[in-house]
Amino acid sequence: MLGGAYGIIKSAKKLDKVDGEFVKSGNNTEVEIRFGNNKNQTHHVERHVIEKTNLNVEAVKQEIMRNFQKQNDKSKLKYNIKINNYSLEYRVHKLPDGTYNIGTIIVK
């Protein structure tokens, strides 16, 4: 998905692609995740990864979606993940429709 601003993770019995596809989940819950709601918001999410790492932004988003899906406590605002020796923090906000918006990724 070019831009990767929106993805859906659903639980399933087999493991497939993450971005908009089914992935295996330990808790049988459906989780919708997006990275901003427009081009400007998506740029804001991606900019620190682009400016401060040599990581592929789409791969980072996929890893973050996998990481968030595994979290038992989805009520926190901040989560940490390590990808290829980079420590990243991503910030999540649950929207009224149940979608989780990841609005910031920070390189620590």
Summary of the structure (lengths in Angstrom):
residues: 108
radius of gyration: 13.0
end to end distance: 26.8
largest distance: 37.4
contacts: 308
relative contact order: 0.20
helix: 26%
strand: 32%
